[in-house]
């Protein structure tokens, strides 16, 4: 496939899901330290460094894109399907701050990252949900935009306590956690209603069904950190496991699709499930085996996604117009 003349034009905000996947895998490996020792921390550091490098590269590329192709940036914000991906930038900042706190402890740099991510996430949530007040007309809530991607600006808020508690901002972190918790199930119900009324979303977004795993997995991690009994963590783990099995029924259809950026939707949710399982597994218990298996699965998936991404960049198949019928943008 011939690369487009201006590939930078197609560097959308969905690319920050790469940072989310690498950061999540770093946190999952850090959760394996009680079972594996320092070797797990080395892996966590490696994936965390890769996530930071990816964020810097994508941030610089996005700034250059905004300067060279402001129309493309505005189109992303107006697009009924792509607009929620803007929250992936904020989620990436929160996750990078969480990685930094997990590996190195509280620091001024981690505090700045965390506040920048949390405030940006809150603004992204308000901006996305404010569109709902426009009804189902131009710029409002249309069935085309009701996909699992809508969970990113809503449920990304539940990540705040993972680093916020250690940084000493427990009140704000818990309040923001409540925002995500409040909208998680309504958005899930809204997505189900969309399937009934308007059918499934485009095949290109089929990998996004794995996003359903992330909310219960992250909520479980946060509640355990807040002192909830293990039974609560196991309940969240059960929900996350069911979502994994549910999403896995789509693997054959996903495997038949040409590789695209939405395939990175598999990465962070699998890493979050692995992290929760590792957090619940006691050394020497029977749960160590499935915990390590999930960690291995998440690592293999991220490695495969990285290789596919490098191949796609070389061939020019990724930084190119979407090979699907265009959806008419609406007013932002």
DRENLUMBA-185957 format. One record per residue (C-alpha): residue number from 0; x, z, y. Coordinates in pm, 1 decimal, padded with zeros to 6 digits. Layout:
N
NODE, NUM, X, Z, Y
...
END
This chain:
332
NODE, 0, 00000.0, 00000.0, 00000.0
NODE, 1, 00132.9, -00091.8, 00346.4
NODE, 2, 00176.7, 00201.3, 00579.8
NODE, 3, -00030.3, 00184.7, 00899.3
NODE, 4, 00146.1, 00101.6, 01223.3
NODE, 5, 00067.3, 00445.0, 01369.3
NODE, 6, 00063.8, 00695.4, 01078.9
NODE, 7, 00084.5, 00989.4, 01320.1
NODE, 8, -00270.5, 00908.7, 01431.4
NODE, 9, -00399.6, 01022.3, 01091.3
NODE, 10, -00222.1, 01361.3, 01082.7
NODE, 11, -00546.9, 01558.5, 01093.2
NODE, 12, -00590.4, 01935.7, 01092.5
NODE, 13, -00671.2, 01925.0, 00719.3
NODE, 14, -00296.1, 01895.4, 00662.6
NODE, 15, -00261.0, 02266.2, 00742.7
NODE, 16, -00414.8, 02335.3, 00401.8
NODE, 17, -00059.2, 02270.7, 00276.7
NODE, 18, 00056.4, 02578.0, 00469.6
NODE, 19, -00235.9, 02777.0, 00333.5
NODE, 20, -00147.1, 02686.7, -00024.2
NODE, 21, 00223.1, 02767.4, 00009.0
NODE, 22, 00153.4, 03095.1, 00191.0
NODE, 23, -00103.4, 03198.6, -00066.2
NODE, 24, 00140.2, 03127.9, -00348.6
NODE, 25, 00405.5, 03334.0, -00172.7
NODE, 26, 00164.2, 03628.7, -00156.4
NODE, 27, 00069.5, 03580.9, -00521.0
NODE, 28, 00433.4, 03597.0, -00627.7
NODE, 29, 00483.3, 03906.3, -00414.4
NODE, 30, 00192.6, 04065.6, -00601.0
NODE, 31, 00386.9, 04005.2, -00922.3
NODE, 32, 00678.6, 04229.6, -00817.2
NODE, 33, 00547.9, 04536.5, -01007.9
NODE, 34, 00541.1, 04323.4, -01324.3
NODE, 35, 00846.8, 04101.5, -01276.4
NODE, 36, 01076.4, 04287.0, -01039.4
NODE, 37, 01300.9, 04131.0, -00774.8
NODE, 38, 01279.7, 03782.3, -00924.4
NODE, 39, 00919.4, 03761.5, -00806.9
NODE, 40, 01023.1, 03854.4, -00453.0
NODE, 41, 01281.6, 03575.3, -00453.8
NODE, 42, 01009.2, 03325.7, -00545.7
NODE, 43, 00781.3, 03475.3, -00281.8
NODE, 44, 01053.8, 03432.8, -00020.7
NODE, 45, 01114.2, 03070.9, -00123.0
NODE, 46, 00747.7, 02975.2, -00100.2
NODE, 47, 00708.7, 03170.5, 00223.5
NODE, 48, 01001.2, 02983.1, 00377.5
NODE, 49, 00849.9, 02653.9, 00263.1
NODE, 50, 00517.7, 02751.5, 00422.9
NODE, 51, 00688.3, 02837.1, 00752.2
NODE, 52, 00881.0, 02509.2, 00750.7
NODE, 53, 00563.3, 02314.8, 00676.6
NODE, 54, 00381.1, 02489.5, 00959.2
NODE, 55, 00655.0, 02411.4, 01211.5
NODE, 56, 00665.6, 02046.1, 01104.7
NODE, 57, 00286.8, 02011.4, 01117.5
NODE, 58, 00258.3, 02195.9, 01449.0
NODE, 59, 00516.1, 01970.6, 01613.2
NODE, 60, 00356.6, 01662.9, 01460.2
NODE, 61, 00011.1, 01773.1, 01576.5
NODE, 62, 00133.5, 01830.3, 01932.3
NODE, 63, 00294.7, 01487.1, 01937.2
NODE, 64, -00023.4, 01337.2, 01792.6
NODE, 65, -00234.7, 01504.9, 02061.3
NODE, 66, -00009.7, 01349.6, 02323.9
NODE, 67, 00010.4, 01001.5, 02172.7
NODE, 68, -00340.3, 00981.1, 02022.4
NODE, 69, -00571.6, 01219.9, 02209.8
NODE, 70, -00867.6, 01009.2, 02100.5
NODE, 71, -00787.2, 01082.2, 01734.6
NODE, 72, -00774.6, 01457.0, 01803.5
NODE, 73, -01109.8, 01445.4, 01982.4
NODE, 74, -01257.1, 01242.1, 01697.6
NODE, 75, -01159.4, 01518.3, 01453.0
NODE, 76, -01335.8, 01776.1, 01670.1
NODE, 77, -01649.8, 01562.3, 01694.5
NODE, 78, -01661.2, 01456.2, 01333.1
NODE, 79, -01952.5, 01618.8, 01143.1
NODE, 80, -01738.6, 01674.8, 00830.1
NODE, 81, -01381.8, 01717.2, 00953.2
NODE, 82, -01437.4, 01953.8, 01245.5
NODE, 83, -01422.2, 02281.7, 01042.3
NODE, 84, -01066.0, 02197.1, 00935.6
NODE, 85, -00950.1, 02300.2, 01282.6
NODE, 86, -00971.6, 02659.9, 01156.5
NODE, 87, -00699.2, 02582.8, 00899.8
NODE, 88, -00446.2, 02618.5, 01183.0
NODE, 89, -00561.4, 02973.0, 01257.0
NODE, 90, -00581.5, 03064.2, 00888.0
NODE, 91, -00223.3, 02938.2, 00845.9
NODE, 92, -00105.5, 03169.9, 01123.8
NODE, 93, -00279.6, 03470.9, 00967.5
NODE, 94, -00132.5, 03391.3, 00627.0
NODE, 95, 00219.0, 03342.5, 00765.9
NODE, 96, 00191.0, 03679.4, 00937.8
NODE, 97, 00073.1, 03833.1, 00610.1
NODE, 98, 00367.9, 03681.5, 00424.7
NODE, 99, 00608.4, 03815.6, 00687.4
NODE, 100, 00459.9, 04166.1, 00667.5
NODE, 101, 00459.3, 04162.6, 00287.7
NODE, 102, 00821.6, 04054.5, 00260.0
NODE, 103, 00982.9, 04220.5, 00562.9
NODE, 104, 00739.0, 04482.4, 00688.9
NODE, 105, 00586.4, 04513.4, 01034.8
NODE, 106, 00777.4, 04337.0, 01311.2
NODE, 107, 00704.9, 04209.0, 01663.5
NODE, 108, 00713.0, 03847.3, 01541.7
NODE, 109, 00460.4, 03918.6, 01266.2
NODE, 110, 00241.0, 04102.0, 01516.8
NODE, 111, 00240.0, 03801.3, 01752.4
NODE, 112, 00160.3, 03563.3, 01466.3
NODE, 113, -00119.3, 03788.3, 01342.8
NODE, 114, -00286.9, 03827.3, 01681.5
NODE, 115, -00253.5, 03456.3, 01755.8
NODE, 116, -00408.1, 03370.8, 01420.1
NODE, 117, -00689.2, 03626.7, 01437.4
NODE, 118, -00795.3, 03535.9, 01790.1
NODE, 119, -00774.3, 03163.4, 01714.1
NODE, 120, -00979.2, 03218.8, 01397.8
NODE, 121, -01245.7, 03408.2, 01590.8
NODE, 122, -01265.4, 03130.7, 01850.3
NODE, 123, -01284.1, 02867.0, 01577.5
NODE, 124, -01569.6, 03055.8, 01409.4
NODE, 125, -01762.6, 03088.5, 01734.0
NODE, 126, -01703.6, 02720.2, 01815.8
NODE, 127, -01817.4, 02594.5, 01475.6
NODE, 128, -02124.1, 02817.8, 01457.4
NODE, 129, -02218.8, 02750.3, 01820.4
NODE, 130, -02281.8, 02390.1, 01716.3
NODE, 131, -02570.5, 02521.3, 01506.5
NODE, 132, -02766.6, 02604.6, 01821.7
NODE, 133, -02794.3, 02229.6, 01885.9
NODE, 134, -03022.0, 02197.3, 01587.1
NODE, 135, -02983.7, 01901.9, 01353.8
NODE, 136, -02931.7, 01651.2, 01633.7
NODE, 137, -02614.4, 01515.9, 01790.7
NODE, 138, -02332.4, 01766.4, 01767.0
NODE, 139, -02544.6, 02011.2, 01569.8
NODE, 140, -02565.8, 02121.5, 01208.9
NODE, 141, -02620.3, 01810.4, 00998.5
NODE, 142, -02631.1, 01789.5, 00620.5
NODE, 143, -02320.2, 01568.0, 00627.2
NODE, 144, -02119.4, 01861.7, 00763.9
NODE, 145, -02243.9, 02119.6, 00514.8
NODE, 146, -01962.7, 02117.5, 00258.8
NODE, 147, -01740.4, 02390.5, 00110.8
NODE, 148, -01498.7, 02317.9, 00399.0
NODE, 149, -01743.4, 02507.3, 00620.4
NODE, 150, -01617.6, 02825.6, 00455.1
NODE, 151, -01274.9, 02791.3, 00623.5
NODE, 152, -01382.1, 02884.3, 00979.3
NODE, 153, -01629.6, 03143.7, 00852.2
NODE, 154, -01457.5, 03325.4, 00567.9
NODE, 155, -01106.6, 03291.4, 00709.8
NODE, 156, -01190.7, 03606.3, 00904.4
NODE, 157, -01176.7, 03818.7, 00588.4
NODE, 158, -00798.2, 03764.7, 00575.6
NODE, 159, -00736.2, 03978.7, 00883.4
NODE, 160, -00688.1, 04320.5, 00713.2
NODE, 161, -00422.9, 04196.1, 00467.5
NODE, 162, -00159.2, 04228.9, 00740.6
NODE, 163, -00362.4, 04399.8, 01010.3
NODE, 164, -00373.1, 04736.8, 00835.3
NODE, 165, 00006.2, 04751.1, 00801.6
NODE, 166, 00050.9, 04636.6, 01160.9
NODE, 167, -00165.3, 04925.4, 01280.9
NODE, 168, -00463.7, 04721.0, 01393.5
NODE, 169, -00707.1, 04844.5, 01132.9
NODE, 170, -01008.2, 04866.8, 01363.4
NODE, 171, -00992.1, 04505.4, 01479.0
NODE, 172, -00890.5, 04379.8, 01134.2
NODE, 173, -01185.7, 04551.4, 00968.2
NODE, 174, -01427.3, 04426.5, 01234.5
NODE, 175, -01310.7, 04069.2, 01184.7
NODE, 176, -01336.6, 04118.0, 00808.9
NODE, 177, -01702.1, 04207.4, 00865.1
NODE, 178, -01764.2, 03878.1, 01046.1
NODE, 179, -01644.1, 03678.0, 00748.8
NODE, 180, -01834.7, 03898.9, 00508.2
NODE, 181, -02156.3, 03850.9, 00706.1
NODE, 182, -02145.2, 03470.2, 00688.0
NODE, 183, -01990.7, 03414.7, 00344.1
NODE, 184, -02310.8, 03423.4, 00136.4
NODE, 185, -02531.0, 03245.2, 00394.9
NODE, 186, -02286.5, 02954.0, 00405.0
NODE, 187, -02279.2, 02947.4, 00025.4
NODE, 188, -02660.2, 02929.1, 00024.8
NODE, 189, -02650.0, 02657.5, 00290.0
NODE, 190, -02414.1, 02447.2, 00077.8
NODE, 191, -02646.8, 02487.7, -00221.7
NODE, 192, -02941.9, 02379.0, -00006.9
NODE, 193, -02749.2, 02071.4, 00103.2
NODE, 194, -02698.6, 01968.7, -00261.2
NODE, 195, -03073.2, 01997.2, -00323.7
NODE, 196, -03182.3, 01818.7, -00006.6
NODE, 197, -02907.1, 01563.0, 00060.1
NODE, 198, -02701.3, 01548.2, -00258.7
NODE, 199, -02329.8, 01604.7, -00305.9
NODE, 200, -02071.2, 01532.4, -00039.8
NODE, 201, -01833.8, 01235.0, -00060.6
NODE, 202, -01610.4, 01211.5, -00368.9
NODE, 203, -01304.5, 01244.1, -00145.6
NODE, 204, -01405.9, 01606.4, -00076.6
NODE, 205, -01487.3, 01690.7, -00437.5
NODE, 206, -01170.4, 01908.5, -00473.4
NODE, 207, -01313.4, 02134.2, -00203.2
NODE, 208, -01538.3, 02299.4, -00464.2
NODE, 209, -01238.1, 02520.3, -00544.2
NODE, 210, -01275.8, 02679.9, -00200.8
NODE, 211, -01562.2, 02882.8, -00348.4
NODE, 212, -01298.2, 03088.5, -00535.6
NODE, 213, -01125.0, 03211.0, -00221.7
NODE, 214, -01388.8, 03437.6, -00058.6
NODE, 215, -01447.7, 03679.4, -00350.1
NODE, 216, -01076.6, 03682.4, -00435.7
NODE, 217, -00967.2, 03768.0, -00079.7
NODE, 218, -01252.6, 04014.8, -00031.0
NODE, 219, -01143.9, 04191.7, -00349.2
NODE, 220, -00783.5, 04215.1, -00228.1
NODE, 221, -00892.4, 04351.6, 00108.7
NODE, 222, -01135.6, 04608.3, -00034.5
NODE, 223, -00867.2, 04739.1, -00269.1
NODE, 224, -00630.1, 04766.2, 00025.8
NODE, 225, -00897.6, 04957.6, 00215.7
NODE, 226, -00917.4, 05211.9, -00067.4
NODE, 227, -01213.3, 05083.7, -00267.6
NODE, 228, -01224.0, 05192.2, -00633.9
NODE, 229, -01089.9, 04947.9, -00894.4
NODE, 230, -01446.1, 04877.3, -01010.6
NODE, 231, -01513.5, 04702.3, -00679.2
NODE, 232, -01201.8, 04492.3, -00724.2
NODE, 233, -01308.8, 04395.3, -01074.2
NODE, 234, -01654.4, 04298.4, -00947.8
NODE, 235, -01495.2, 04065.3, -00692.8
NODE, 236, -01261.0, 03936.8, -00963.7
NODE, 237, -01561.6, 03852.6, -01179.4
NODE, 238, -01715.7, 03651.6, -00896.2
NODE, 239, -01388.3, 03470.2, -00832.0
NODE, 240, -01342.2, 03398.1, -01203.1
NODE, 241, -01692.0, 03253.1, -01229.7
NODE, 242, -01627.0, 03032.5, -00926.0
NODE, 243, -01305.8, 02915.9, -01093.6
NODE, 244, -01486.9, 02825.8, -01415.3
NODE, 245, -01766.5, 02664.4, -01214.8
NODE, 246, -01524.1, 02453.1, -01011.0
NODE, 247, -01322.9, 02365.0, -01322.2
NODE, 248, -01619.9, 02166.4, -01452.1
NODE, 249, -01530.4, 01912.0, -01183.2
NODE, 250, -01167.6, 01871.7, -01285.9
NODE, 251, -01224.8, 01546.4, -01475.3
NODE, 252, -01395.0, 01391.8, -01173.8
NODE, 253, -01122.8, 01522.1, -00943.0
NODE, 254, -00847.7, 01384.5, -01166.8
NODE, 255, -01003.9, 01037.4, -01145.1
NODE, 256, -00975.0, 01032.5, -00764.9
NODE, 257, -00677.7, 00887.9, -00574.9
NODE, 258, -00465.3, 01171.6, -00441.4
NODE, 259, -00552.8, 01276.9, -00086.5
NODE, 260, -00506.2, 01579.5, 00138.5
NODE, 261, -00834.6, 01742.5, 00021.7
NODE, 262, -00667.5, 01795.6, -00318.5
NODE, 263, -00480.1, 02082.3, -00148.3
NODE, 264, -00814.1, 02266.5, -00158.9
NODE, 265, -00710.5, 02375.7, -00508.7
NODE, 266, -00396.3, 02556.3, -00394.3
NODE, 267, -00492.0, 02861.4, -00187.3
NODE, 268, -00799.4, 02958.6, -00393.4
NODE, 269, -00599.9, 02954.2, -00719.4
NODE, 270, -00323.1, 03156.0, -00555.1
NODE, 271, -00576.7, 03409.7, -00424.1
NODE, 272, -00729.8, 03449.8, -00770.9
NODE, 273, -00383.9, 03500.2, -00920.6
NODE, 274, -00297.7, 03758.1, -00653.2
NODE, 275, -00615.2, 03958.3, -00718.0
NODE, 276, -00558.9, 03951.0, -01094.6
NODE, 277, -00199.4, 04066.3, -01049.0
NODE, 278, -00315.8, 04342.3, -00817.4
NODE, 279, -00562.3, 04468.8, -01078.8
NODE, 280, -00335.4, 04431.4, -01383.5
NODE, 281, -00151.0, 04751.7, -01469.9
NODE, 282, 00199.8, 04715.7, -01617.0
NODE, 283, 00171.2, 04725.4, -01993.8
NODE, 284, -00201.4, 04648.8, -02001.0
NODE, 285, -00359.4, 04350.4, -02172.6
NODE, 286, -00443.3, 04203.3, -01831.5
NODE, 287, -00079.1, 04123.8, -01762.3
NODE, 288, -00098.1, 03809.8, -01976.5
NODE, 289, -00393.5, 03644.5, -01795.4
NODE, 290, -00247.1, 03754.8, -01462.5
NODE, 291, 00083.2, 03581.5, -01535.5
NODE, 292, -00102.0, 03278.2, -01673.1
NODE, 293, -00298.2, 03241.3, -01349.4
NODE, 294, 00021.0, 03278.6, -01146.7
NODE, 295, 00185.0, 03007.0, -01356.1
NODE, 296, -00119.7, 02784.1, -01314.2
NODE, 297, -00121.7, 02827.0, -00935.4
NODE, 298, 00251.5, 02754.4, -00920.9
NODE, 299, 00222.5, 02440.6, -01133.7
NODE, 300, -00070.6, 02314.5, -00927.0
NODE, 301, 00116.5, 02365.2, -00599.3
NODE, 302, 00426.0, 02195.9, -00743.0
NODE, 303, 00215.6, 01899.9, -00855.9
NODE, 304, 00049.9, 01881.0, -00514.4
NODE, 305, 00388.1, 01883.3, -00341.2
NODE, 306, 00516.6, 01599.4, -00557.6
NODE, 307, 00197.9, 01397.8, -00505.8
NODE, 308, 00220.8, 01457.2, -00130.2
NODE, 309, 00580.3, 01335.8, -00114.3
NODE, 310, 00487.0, 01025.2, -00312.1
NODE, 311, 00188.3, 00964.7, -00085.4
NODE, 312, 00400.8, 00996.0, 00227.7
NODE, 313, 00657.0, 00751.6, 00089.3
NODE, 314, 00390.8, 00497.3, -00005.7
NODE, 315, 00194.5, 00540.3, 00316.8
NODE, 316, -00128.0, 00620.3, 00134.0
NODE, 317, -00181.4, 00959.9, 00302.2
NODE, 318, -00126.1, 00900.8, 00673.7
NODE, 319, -00383.5, 00623.2, 00672.9
NODE, 320, -00754.4, 00577.5, 00747.0
NODE, 321, -00985.0, 00743.3, 00497.2
NODE, 322, -01070.1, 00491.9, 00223.3
NODE, 323, -01440.0, 00577.6, 00240.3
NODE, 324, -01733.7, 00467.1, 00443.7
NODE, 325, -01699.8, 00601.7, 00795.1
NODE, 326, -01935.1, 00876.7, 00907.1
NODE, 327, -02053.6, 00831.1, 01262.5
NODE, 328, -01899.5, 01102.4, 01485.1
NODE, 329, -02125.0, 01319.3, 01696.6
NODE, 330, -02068.8, 01493.7, 02025.5
NODE, 331, -01835.4, 01794.7, 02008.0
END
